[in-house]
């Protein structure tokens, strides 16, 4: 069926079920950042294939909200579909909620599949409906009713992450989680976030795009864990491990009925920001609920010594791949045709050569010239352009190795670039290095430290409209709470920085229609000196790739900046050169020379 035919079939279903407005988000049942093929309902009903967006369908209209990185792609893919593009954050464009408030009439029904909507979103939709005298129906998966050739749920096998990678047994993790559950005054904990479950059980899989996670739910009790999963994915070895750990297996979707049967004497710990609306609403009203952050969130953010050593190995691997990529790019530009997409593919070729490579750890950003000014640009066949001399190329990509996940951004000068681009690049480099050099007292959060990265920008009346850094999961979500660097409060990223956290350092500067620069390293929080003033911490930079000296404006560097850059490049050469051949070493020496 074409998109207009799909919309017609959907509206027929809506009329049969007396539904006036139907919402189709980009989500699975677990609020995952990326989703598998089965869950791409929004792409199916609109024809827009970008990774973010929300469709709202009425009996007479259809609209799609997406952000600036997808305006070009969405405009092209929505042509002739009958779906109107709503450019998020543009002047005069209402939000989804504002549109619903204006459109939903008294006596009407607003509907969505509650499994793909978070508790917070569902509550907001319900509030709008109540205000407008309408009602909510969260139990309808209307897309499934019309998507006759819908891809099945993933049946990819689950694999066990051995302790040589995880550094801690499931038994130990569950013991710690159960103490937190008891401290919260609870005896039951419902978990639907895939990274929390996979971390707890030391399992990984291939059920969603980019992140090696497994479709599952869990109910953790004092002496058992009820795991809701497609049992066909599990081999005998995993079943034996689960049995030993008190893990009982249930069909994947059985949790929706099972939570209805929770005993009245149970007290349930949930995290409303991480649970879907349908599960939450299926918990009996008589069952006491404690809404508190999932205990697994902080636990998995504090990497243990085994994870730290593995992550550093992954960073070395990816740093070697990036140096080889940088050499290839510099030496082949203008000799062969290189586009945004082919450049990204070439980088992955170098990663594969490093061994133990699983796949990209998130959707690659490979952007040239004006495209690099779009913060979250995603190249596609419709937008792919050739890289040419005279401008900048930005690569923000990540690798999933068995040793861990990486998230790295580099911006390269292609040939000789204008002075303005070099000046902007240098500001970003100074910012990155200043944050990485921080020494700070325990108790500090990213809200405290973000000023170190912003100061070079703010001193010049400049800024970048994104966070400076986020936590990184170990073969889990690449964007991981609860700590991060940003100057504005954002729920889920305000935790104090503690030893063992891995957080990105990625300031940027974006000049619309011209160029964009971002430089991103991963920082490992380490304990420093302890004295009469308290416990100090510092960062160890674990990403070891040159900042392109072809793009540095040397006269902008003061003595401190120069030392930071030279010290960083000295480390890069010392740690990466032993892994390279002589020709590669010569190239690296040139781009890590003291300035």
C-alpha positions in Angstrom: 0.0 0.0 0.0 1.0 3.6 -0.6 1.0 6.0 2.3 -2.3 7.6 1.3 -3.8 4.1 1.1 -2.4 3.3 4.6 -3.9 6.5 6.0 -7.2 5.6 4.5 -7.1 2.2 6.1 -6.1 3.7 9.4 -9.0 6.1 9.3 -11.4 3.3 8.6 -10.2 1.6 11.8 -10.5 4.8 13.7 -14.1 5.2 12.6 -14.9 1.7 13.5 -13.5 2.2 17.0 -14.9 5.7 17.4 -11.4 7.3 17.6 -11.0 10.9 16.5 -7.2 11.4 16.9 -4.5 8.8 16.9 -0.9 9.4 17.9 2.0 7.3 16.5 5.4 8.1 18.1 8.8 6.8 17.2 9.2 4.3 20.0 9.2 0.7 21.1 7.7 -0.7 24.4 10.8 0.3 26.3 11.4 4.0 25.4 14.5 3.0 23.5 16.4 5.7 21.7 16.5 3.5 18.6 14.0 0.8 17.6 13.9 -2.4 15.6 12.0 -3.0 12.3 8.8 -4.2 14.0 8.4 -0.9 15.9 8.8 1.5 12.9 5.1 2.2 12.9 5.5 6.0 12.4 7.7 5.3 9.3 5.1 2.9 8.0 2.2 5.3 8.3 3.9 8.5 7.1 6.7 7.3 4.8 9.3 9.3 6.7 12.2 7.0 7.8 14.2 9.3 10.0 14.9 8.2 13.6 12.8 10.8 15.4 9.3 12.1 14.9 5.7 11.9 16.0 2.7 11.5 13.7 -0.8 12.7 14.7 -3.6 11.4 12.5 -7.2 12.8 12.5 -10.1 11.7 10.4 -9.3 14.5 8.0 -5.7 15.4 8.5 -2.2 13.9 9.2 0.8 15.7 10.5 4.4 14.8 11.3 6.6 16.5 13.9 10.4 16.2 13.5 13.4 18.2 14.3 15.9 20.3 12.2 18.2 17.5 11.3 15.4 15.8 9.3 13.7 18.8 7.6 15.2 18.1 4.2 14.7 14.4 4.3 11.1 14.6 5.7 10.1 17.2 3.1 11.2 15.0 0.3 9.7 11.7 1.7 6.3 13.3 2.6 5.7 14.7 -0.9 2.4 13.4 -2.2 1.6 11.4 1.0 -1.0 13.8 2.4 1.1 14.2 5.6 2.1 17.7 6.5 5.5 18.4 7.9 5.6 20.3 11.2 9.0 21.7 11.8 9.7 21.5 15.5 11.0 24.6 17.3 10.3 26.8 14.2 8.4 30.0 14.8 4.7 29.6 14.5 4.8 25.8 14.6 2.7 24.4 17.5 4.0 21.5 19.6 2.2 18.2 19.4 0.5 19.0 22.8 -0.6 22.5 21.6 -2.0 21.0 18.4 -4.0 18.4 20.5 -5.3 21.1 22.8 -6.6 23.0 19.8 -8.0 20.0 17.8 -9.5 17.7 20.4 -13.2 18.4 21.0 -15.5 17.6 23.9 -16.9 14.0 23.6 -14.1 12.9 21.2 -11.5 10.1 21.8 -7.8 10.5 21.7 -6.0 7.2 21.3 -2.5 5.7 21.2 -0.8 2.4 21.9 0.1 2.8 25.6 3.0 0.4 25.2 4.9 2.9 23.1 4.2 6.0 25.2 5.9 6.8 28.5 4.0 7.4 31.7 4.8 11.1 31.5 3.6 11.5 27.9 0.5 9.4 28.6 -0.3 11.6 31.6 0.1 14.7 29.6 -2.2 13.4 26.8 -4.8 12.4 29.4 -4.6 15.8 31.0 -5.3 17.5 27.7 -8.2 15.1 27.0 -9.7 15.8 30.5 -9.3 19.6 30.0 -11.1 19.4 26.6 -13.9 17.1 27.9 -12.6 14.2 25.8 -11.4 10.7 26.8 -8.3 8.6 26.2 -8.0 5.0 24.8 -4.5 3.7 25.3 -5.1 0.1 24.3 -5.3 0.3 20.5 -2.4 -0.7 18.2 -4.2 0.4 15.0 -1.1 0.3 12.9 -0.8 -3.5 13.6 -4.4 -3.9 12.4 -3.5 -2.5 8.9 0.2 -3.5 8.6 -0.3 -6.9 7.0 3.4 -7.5 6.2 4.7 -6.1 9.5 8.2 -7.4 10.3 8.0 -9.9 13.3 9.5 -9.1 16.6 13.2 -9.8 16.5 14.2 -13.4 17.1 18.0 -12.7 17.2 19.8 -14.9 19.8 20.8 -13.5 23.2 24.4 -13.8 24.2 26.0 -13.8 27.6 28.5 -11.1 28.5 31.2 -12.9 30.4 32.7 -11.5 33.6 35.9 -10.8 31.7 33.9 -8.1 30.1 31.2 -7.2 32.6 33.4 -7.4 35.7 30.5 -8.4 38.0 28.2 -11.4 38.3 24.4 -11.2 38.0 24.2 -12.5 41.6 26.2 -9.6 42.9 24.2 -7.0 40.9 20.9 -8.4 42.0 22.0 -8.4 45.6 22.8 -4.7 45.3 19.5 -3.9 43.6 17.5 -5.8 46.2 19.1 -3.7 49.0 18.0 -0.5 47.1 14.5 -1.9 46.7 14.3 -2.7 50.4 15.7 0.7 51.3 12.9 2.3 49.3 10.4 0.4 51.4 9.5 -1.9 48.6 9.5 -5.6 47.9 8.9 -5.6 44.1 10.6 -3.7 41.3 9.2 -3.5 37.7 11.8 -2.7 35.0 11.1 -2.2 31.3 14.2 -0.3 30.2 16.4 -2.7 28.1 19.7 -1.3 29.2 18.9 -1.8 32.9 17.7 -5.4 32.3 20.7 -6.3 30.1 23.2 -4.8 32.5 21.6 -6.7 35.5 21.6 -10.1 33.7 24.9 -9.6 31.8 23.1 -10.3 28.5 23.2 -8.6 25.1 21.4 -9.1 21.8 20.5 -7.6 18.5 16.8 -6.6 18.9 17.0 -2.9 18.2 19.1 -0.6 15.9 22.7 0.2 17.0 22.4 -0.7 20.7 23.1 -4.5 21.4 20.0 -4.9 23.6 17.3 -7.6 24.2 13.6 -7.1 24.1 12.5 -8.0 27.7 10.8 -6.9 30.9 11.6 -7.8 34.4 9.9 -8.0 37.8 12.5 -8.2 40.6 11.4 -9.7 43.9 13.3 -10.6 47.1 14.2 -14.1 46.0 13.3 -14.2 42.3 13.4 -12.4 39.0 10.5 -12.8 36.6 12.0 -12.3 33.1 9.6 -11.7 30.2 11.3 -12.7 27.0 11.0 -14.8 23.8 12.5 -18.0 25.2 13.5 -19.2 21.7 16.3 -16.6 21.8 18.0 -18.4 24.8 20.4 -21.3 24.4 20.8 -24.0 27.1 23.8 -22.3 28.6 21.8 -19.1 29.3 18.9 -21.1 30.7 21.2 -22.9 33.1 22.7 -19.6 34.2 19.2 -18.0 34.7 18.0 -21.0 36.7 20.9 -20.7 39.0 20.3 -17.0 39.5 16.6 -17.5 40.3 15.4 -16.1 37.0 12.0 -17.5 35.9 11.0 -17.2 32.3 7.7 -15.9 30.9 6.4 -15.0 27.4 7.5 -11.5 26.4 4.0 -9.9 26.4 2.7 -11.7 29.5 3.8 -8.9 31.8 0.7 -6.8 30.9 -1.6 -9.4 32.5 0.8 -10.3 35.3 1.0 -6.8 36.7 -2.8 -6.8 37.0 -2.4 -9.7 39.5 0.1 -8.0 41.8 -1.0 -8.7 45.4 -2.3 -5.9 47.5 0.3 -6.4 50.1 3.1 -5.8 47.6 4.8 -2.4 47.5 6.1 -1.7 44.0 9.2 0.4 43.0 8.9 2.0 39.6 10.5 4.8 37.7 7.8 6.8 35.9 10.3 8.2 33.5 11.3 4.7 32.3 8.0 2.8 32.3 5.4 2.7 29.6 1.9 4.0 30.1 0.2 0.6 29.6 2.1 -1.3 32.3 1.7 1.6 34.7 -2.1 1.7 34.2 -2.4 -2.1 34.5 -1.0 -2.0 38.1 -4.1 -2.3 40.4 -5.0 0.9 42.2 -4.9 -0.9 45.5 -1.2 -1.7 45.1 1.1 0.9 46.8 3.6 2.5 44.4 6.9 4.2 45.1 8.1 6.3 42.2 11.9 6.5 42.4 14.8 6.4 40.0 15.7 2.9 38.9 18.6 1.8 41.1 20.3 0.2 38.1 20.8 3.6 36.5 23.6 4.8 38.9 25.0 1.4 39.3 25.7 0.8 35.6 27.1 4.4 35.3 29.9 3.6 37.8 32.1 1.4 35.7 34.0 -1.3 37.7 37.8 -1.8 37.2 37.3 -4.6 34.6 34.9 -2.4 32.6 37.3 0.5 32.8 40.2 -1.5 31.4 38.1 -2.9 28.6 36.7 0.5 27.7 40.2 1.9 27.5 41.1 -1.0 25.1 38.0 -0.1 23.0 39.1 3.5 22.9 42.6 2.5 21.7 41.1 0.4 19.0 38.8 3.2 17.8 41.6 5.8 18.1 43.8 3.7 15.8 40.9 3.3 13.3 40.4 7.1 13.4 44.1 7.9 12.8 44.0 5.6 9.7 40.8 7.2 8.6 42.3 10.7 9.0 45.3 9.7 6.9 43.1 8.1 4.2 40.9 11.2 4.1 43.7 13.7 3.9 45.6 11.7 1.3 42.7 10.8 -1.0 40.6 13.9 -1.0 40.4 15.1 -4.6 41.9 11.9 -6.0 38.8 9.7 -5.5 35.2 10.7 -5.0 34.4 10.8 -1.3 30.9 11.5 0.0 29.4 11.9 3.4 28.1 8.3 3.3 31.1 6.7 1.8 33.4 8.4 4.3 31.4 7.0 7.2 31.5 3.6 5.6 35.3 3.8 5.2 35.7 4.6 8.9 33.8 1.5 9.8 36.0 -0.6 7.5 39.0 0.5 9.6 37.0 -0.4 12.8 36.3 -3.9 11.5 40.0 -4.4 11.0 40.5 -3.9 14.7 38.6 -7.1 15.7 35.7 -7.7 18.1 33.7 -5.0 16.3 30.0 -5.5 16.6 28.4 -2.5 14.9 28.0 1.3 15.1 27.0 2.4 18.6 24.6 5.0 17.3 23.4 6.5 14.0 26.5 8.1 12.4 26.7 11.8 11.7 28.8 12.4 8.7 28.5 16.0 7.5 30.3 18.3 5.1 30.2 22.1 4.8 26.7 23.6 5.5 25.4 20.2 6.6 27.9 20.2 9.5 26.1 23.2 10.9 23.1 21.0 11.5 23.8 19.6 15.0 22.2 16.2 14.5 22.3 15.9 10.8 22.0 12.4 9.4 23.2 11.9 5.8 20.8 10.0 3.5 20.8 9.2 -0.2 18.6 12.3 -0.7 21.2 14.6 1.0 24.6 12.8 0.5 27.2 15.3 -0.9 30.8 15.0 -2.1 33.6 16.2 0.2 35.7 18.9 -1.5 38.6 21.1 -0.5 38.0 24.5 1.1 35.6 23.5 3.9 35.2 21.3 7.0 34.1 17.7 7.4 32.5 16.6 10.7 32.3 12.9 11.7 30.4 12.0 14.9 30.3 8.3 15.1 30.7 5.4 17.6 31.8 1.8 17.7 30.5 -1.1 19.7 33.3 -3.5 20.5 33.1 -6.4 22.9 35.4 -4.3 25.0 32.9 -1.4 25.2 31.2 1.4 23.3 32.8 4.5 21.9 31.4 8.0 20.9 33.9 10.2 19.1 33.7 13.4 17.0 36.4 14.9 14.9 36.2 17.8 12.5 38.8 17.9 9.7 40.0 20.7 7.5 39.8 19.6 3.8 42.7 21.4 2.2 43.1 25.1 3.0 40.1 26.5 4.8 39.2 30.2 5.5 40.6 32.0 8.6 37.1 32.2 10.1 36.8 28.4 10.1 40.2 28.0 11.8 39.3 30.5 14.5 36.0 28.7 15.2 37.8 25.4 15.3 40.4 26.7 17.7 37.7 28.0 20.1 36.1 24.5 20.2 39.5 22.9 20.8 40.3 25.2 23.7 36.9 24.5 25.2 37.4 20.7 25.0 40.9 20.8 26.5 39.9 23.1 29.3 37.1 20.9 30.5 39.3 17.8 30.2 41.9 19.4 32.4 39.4 20.0 35.3 40.3 19.1 38.9 37.3 19.4 41.2 36.0 18.5 44.6 33.8 15.5 45.1 30.2 16.5 45.0 30.5 18.6 41.9 28.1 17.9 39.0 28.2 18.7 35.3 26.2 21.8 36.1 29.2 23.0 38.1 31.9 22.1 35.5 30.1 23.0 32.3 31.3 26.6 32.6 34.9 25.5 31.9 33.7 24.4 28.4 31.4 27.4 27.8 33.8 30.2 29.0 35.8 30.4 25.7 32.5 30.8 23.9 30.8 33.1 26.3 33.8 35.3 26.5 33.3 36.0 22.8 29.5 36.2 22.9 29.1 32.7 21.5 27.3 29.5 22.5 26.2 26.1 21.4 22.7 24.9 22.0 23.3 21.3 23.2 24.8 19.7 26.2 28.6 19.5 26.5 28.6 15.8 27.4 26.7 12.7 28.4 27.4 9.4 30.1 28.3 6.4 27.9 27.0 2.9 28.5 29.1 -0.3 28.2 27.6 -2.0 25.2 24.3 -0.5 26.3 22.8 3.0 25.5 25.3 5.4 24.1 23.5 8.2 25.9 23.5 7.1 29.6 22.4 9.0 32.7 22.5 10.1 35.4 25.5 12.5 34.9 26.4 14.9 32.1 27.8 18.3 31.4 25.3 21.1 30.7 24.6 24.6 32.1 20.8 24.2 32.3 19.0 21.8 34.5 17.9 18.6 32.7 16.3 15.8 34.6 18.3 12.6 34.6 21.7 14.3 34.1 22.3 16.1 37.4 24.1 13.4 39.4 27.4 14.3 41.0 30.4 13.1 39.1 32.0 10.0 40.7 35.0 7.8 40.1 34.3 5.3 37.3 31.9 7.5 35.2 32.7 7.8 31.5 31.3 11.1 30.1 31.8 12.8 26.8 33.4 16.2 26.3 31.9 17.6 23.1 31.6 21.4 22.7 30.8 22.7 19.2 30.2 25.8 17.2 27.7 25.9 14.3 27.5 28.6 11.7 24.2 28.2 9.7 24.7 27.8 6.0 28.5 27.6 6.3 30.1 25.1 8.7 30.0 23.3 12.0 32.7 22.1 14.4 32.5 19.6 17.2 35.4 17.8 19.0 34.4 15.0 21.2 36.5 12.9 23.6 35.5 10.5 26.3 36.6 11.3 29.8 37.0 8.9 32.7 36.5 10.3 36.2 39.3 9.4 38.5 40.1 10.1 42.2 42.9 12.5 42.8 44.4 13.9 46.0 42.6 13.8 49.3 43.5 16.5 51.8 42.0 18.8 54.4 39.7 20.3 51.8 38.2 17.0 50.8 38.5 14.4 48.0 39.5 15.8 44.6 38.7 14.2 41.3 40.1 14.7 37.8 39.5 13.4 34.3 41.6 11.0 32.2 41.0 11.5 28.5 40.7 8.0 27.0 40.0 9.1 23.4 43.4 9.5 21.7 43.1 11.0 18.3 44.8 14.3 17.1 42.9 17.5 16.8 43.5 18.5 13.2 46.4 21.0 13.3 45.5 22.1 9.8 42.5 23.7 11.4 44.2 25.4 14.4 44.8 29.1 14.5 48.0 29.1 16.5 47.9 32.8 17.4 44.7 32.2 19.4 46.4 29.8 21.8 47.8 31.2 25.0 50.6 29.5 26.9 48.1 27.3 28.9 46.1 26.3 25.8 49.3 25.5 23.9 50.6 23.2 26.8 47.2 21.4 27.0 47.2 20.7 23.3 50.8 19.6 23.2 50.5 17.4 26.2 47.4 15.8 24.7 49.1 15.2 21.4 52.2 13.8 23.1 50.0 11.2 24.8 48.2 10.4 21.5 51.5 9.7 19.8 53.0 7.7 22.7 49.9 5.4 23.1 48.8 5.0 19.4 52.1 5.0 17.5 53.2 1.5 18.7 50.1 0.1 16.9 50.9 1.7 13.5 53.2 0.9 10.6 56.0 3.3 9.7 54.1 5.3 7.2 51.2 5.7 9.6 53.6 6.7 12.4 55.1 9.4 10.2 51.6 10.8 9.5 50.7 10.7 13.2 53.9 12.4 14.2 53.1 15.3 11.8 49.6 15.8 13.3 50.8 15.5 17.0 53.8 17.7 16.6 54.4 20.3 19.3 53.1 23.8 18.4 
